[in-house]
């Protein structure tokens, strides 16, 4: 297994040479790691300075990989409403994570924003595991889910080490497509960001 920037190890095929986990397995594995990090951040203030950027880069990489690879396929599989709702929740998490990265880990405000982020992301993970992922399992065959898992891992690897304020125009446009926003390609990056912030389900 490789360990990218931030020390988070990518999920790799099993040592016995077994099949690669499918995309649902990989997403749930990330969810559990994020929940583990949240628990440490909330209960051990001494680890916040070191762990907060690791958590935020995993959250960022996971979200961008879902948006670029998973959500378009889920939409094709007929779960448009689930995708749009999940994308709006990503926008909330992006806003909160960006706020968190600019705060002193020792400050009271850091703890308050962390609590907001943990609440928002935990709600999102639970809903995704109850709606989007089961629907994908029902409507996509095993080979498609495994191939999508490989693309998810590759996309996530590209973003490990990035932070929420590293969003590109292309990534903003993908978020807009997931929300079925029209005329996204005609807007500047700043206009796109403003339009997406308006869509966030705060």
WOCORDA-V54400 format. One record per pair of residues at least 4 apart in sequence whose ideal C-beta (glycine too) atoms are under 7 Angstrom apart, sorted by the first residue. I is the first residue (numbers start at 1). GAP is how many residues later the second one is. Records with the same first field share a line. If there is no record, write none. Layout:
BEGIN
I: GAP ; GAP
END
This chain:
BEGIN
1: 8 ; 9 ; 11
2: 7 ; 8
3: 4 ; 6
4: 4 ; 6 ; 153 ; 156 ; 157
5: 155 ; 156
6: 47 ; 48 ; 51 ; 154 ; 155
7: 47
8: 46 ; 50 ; 152
10: 143 ; 147
11: 10 ; 15 ; 18 ; 142
13: 5 ; 7
14: 4
19: 127
20: 126 ; 129 ; 130
21: 4 ; 5 ; 128
22: 120 ; 123 ; 124 ; 127
23: 4 ; 47 ; 122 ; 125 ; 126 ; 129
24: 4 ; 109 ; 112 ; 113 ; 121
25: 4
26: 4 ; 123 ; 126 ; 127
27: 4 ; 106
28: 4 ; 101
29: 4
30: 4 ; 28 ; 32
31: 4 ; 94 ; 98
32: 4
33: 4 ; 25
34: 4 ; 21 ; 24 ; 25 ; 87
35: 4
36: 4
37: 4 ; 14 ; 18
38: 4 ; 80
39: 4
40: 4 ; 7 ; 11
41: 7 ; 10 ; 11 ; 14 ; 73
42: 72 ; 76
47: 4
48: 4 ; 57 ; 62
49: 56
51: 4
52: 4 ; 48 ; 53
53: 4 ; 48
54: 4
55: 4
56: 4 ; 41 ; 44 ; 45 ; 107 ; 108
57: 4 ; 103 ; 104 ; 105 ; 106
58: 4
59: 4 ; 34 ; 38 ; 62
60: 4 ; 37 ; 99 ; 102 ; 103 ; 104
61: 4 ; 95 ; 98 ; 99 ; 101
62: 4 ; 94
63: 4 ; 27 ; 30
64: 4 ; 91 ; 95 ; 107
65: 4 ; 87 ; 90 ; 91 ; 94
66: 4 ; 5
67: 4 ; 20 ; 23 ; 107 ; 108 ; 111
68: 87 ; 106
69: 4 ; 79 ; 82 ; 83 ; 86
70: 4 ; 78 ; 82
71: 4 ; 12 ; 15 ; 16 ; 107
72: 4
73: 4 ; 75
74: 5 ; 8 ; 9 ; 58 ; 62
75: 4 ; 5 ; 8
77: 58 ; 59 ; 62 ; 63
78: 61
79: 4 ; 53 ; 56
80: 4
81: 4
82: 4 ; 49 ; 50 ; 53
83: 4 ; 49 ; 95
84: 4 ; 94 ; 95 ; 96
85: 4
86: 4 ; 38 ; 42 ; 46
87: 4 ; 88 ; 91 ; 92
88: 111 ; 112 ; 113
89: 4 ; 31 ; 35 ; 112
90: 4
91: 4 ; 84 ; 105 ; 106 ; 108 ; 109
92: 4 ; 28 ; 108 ; 109 ; 110
93: 4 ; 24 ; 27 ; 28 ; 31
94: 4 ; 70
95: 4 ; 102 ; 105
96: 4 ; 17 ; 20 ; 21 ; 24
97: 4 ; 20 ; 67
98: 66 ; 67
99: 4 ; 14
100: 10 ; 13 ; 14 ; 17
101: 62 ; 63
103: 4 ; 6 ; 7 ; 10
104: 6
105: 5
108: 4
109: 4
110: 4
111: 4
112: 4
113: 4
114: 4
115: 4
116: 4
117: 4
118: 4
119: 4
120: 4
121: 4
122: 4
123: 4
124: 4
125: 4
126: 4
127: 4
128: 4 ; 5
129: 4
130: 4
131: 4
132: 4
133: 4
134: 4
135: 4
136: 4 ; 9
140: 4 ; 5
142: 4
143: 4
144: 4
145: 4
146: 4
147: 4
148: 4
149: 4
150: 4
151: 4
152: 4
153: 4
154: 4
156: 4
162: 4
167: 4 ; 5
169: 4 ; 20 ; 23
170: 4
171: 4
172: 4 ; 17 ; 20 ; 21 ; 24
173: 4 ; 11 ; 12 ; 19
174: 4
175: 4 ; 21
176: 5 ; 8 ; 16 ; 20
177: 7
179: 20
181: 14
183: 4
184: 8
187: 4 ; 5 ; 8
188: 4
189: 4
190: 4
191: 4
192: 4
193: 4
194: 4
195: 4
END
